[in-house]
């Protein structure tokens, strides 16, 4: 007798969150395998990173080593789509951030359209590096409706 297990997903957000955790685990694994320490800290790092998202983004994982910047978030819902902006910072390298999101975002259904630019379901995501202070890198994430001018869109 076989047992049929049925998974019921109550919403699109729940399904995306499950996909995010899987993609996050794979992204962290890839980064750790390239790290000098090797994969020995893989389990602890995945557990540490799991469930960390940026304010306003239901499925944008926060790269390990980065922290959200309080007071830097903006969420604006309009009839033509939502606009979300958040920032994070950490003692990470820009190249590592680019590599993490280049590997993670396609696994979440985002299609790369340029370096640090992605689109999915009528939305456009831009990742920018506005400033670095000492060894701390700031990263800004901006989500907007995917319109012809969205490539130039940025809230300052």
N, C-alpha and C positions, 0 to 999 in steps of 0.2 A: 504494500500500500504506500502510495507516495503522498507526501504532505505538500500542499500548495500554500505558499505564503504569499499573501497579497499586501503590497505596500500602497497605502492610501496617502496621496499628497494633497493636502487641503488647499494649497494655493500655489500660484506661480512663484511667489516670494520664498516659500518653503523649499521648493525644488531648486531655485537659484542658490539659496543658502547652502543646501547640501552639495551642489556643484562647486560652490566657492570653497567649501572646506576641502573637497577633494583636490581642486586646483591649487589651493594654498599648500596643502601637504606636498604635492608634486613639485611646486616651485621652491619650497623650503628645502626639499630633498636635493634638488638640483644645485642650489646654492651651497649647501653644506658639503656636497660631494666635491665641489670645487675649492672649498675652504681648506686652509693649511691644516686645520684640526681633523679633517676628514669627517666621515659620517658617524663617528662615535657619539656625538651629541644630538643626533637626528631626532630621537624620540622626545627629548626635553624641549627642543626648539619648536617642533610641531605643536606640542601641547601648549607651549607658551604663546605661539602665534594664533592658534585656533580661536575663532570667535572674535578677533579684533578687526573692527571695521571702522571706517571713517564716518563721522557724523553726517547724516543725510544720505549716505550711500548704503543701500541695503545689501549690496553684494560686491563691494570693492574692498578686498582685503588690505590690511595695513601690513606693509613689509616688516618682517622682524627687524628690530633695531630702531624702528621709527615710532614716534609718539604723536598723537593728534595735538594740534595747537589750539588750546581753548580760546574762544573769542574770534577765531578766524573762519568760522563756518557761516554760510549763507544758504538759505533754502527759499526758493521763490517758485510757487506753482502758478502757472498761467494757463489760459486755455490752449495755447499753442504748444505746451509742453513745460516741463520743469527745468529750472536752473538751479544747480547745486554747486557750491564751491566749498572746499575744505582744504586745510593745509596740515602738513605733518613735518616733523623734523627729527633728525637723528644723526648719530655719528656714523654715517654710511657714505659710500661713494656714489656719485651720480651714475657712473657706469653700472654699478650693481643694481641700483634702483631701476634703471632702464631695462636691464636684462631680466630682473624679476617680473616686471609688468609685461614685457614683451612675451615672456613664457606663460604667464598666468592668465592674461586677459583673453587670448583666443580660446582657452579652455572654458571660459565663462560665456562664450558666445560672441565676444567682441571681435570685430574684424579690423586688423591694422590697416590704416589708410596712409600713414606717414609715420615718421619716428615720433613716438610719444603721442600718437593720435589714433583713436579707435572709434568705430561706430557699431551700433547695434540697435535694433528695434526703433528706429527713428530718433535715436539719441547720439550725440557726439561727445566723446570724452577726450580732454586735453590734459596732459601732464606736463607741468613746467617747473623749472628750477630757478626761482626768482633771486635767491641769494644764498650765500654761505657765510657763516660767521665762525671764523676759526676752523674747527674740525666739524662743526654742525652744519648739515645741509638742510635747507628748507625745500619742500616739494609742494606745489599747488596742484590740486585736482579740480577741474572745471567740467561740469556736465551741462549740456545745453541741447535744445532741439537740433536735430541734424538738418540744417537749412544751408542754402548756398553760401551764406556769410558766416556760418558757424566756425569755419577754420580761423577766422580773425577774431572771434568772440572771446573776450576776457574781461572779468570784473577786476578792477584795480583797487 
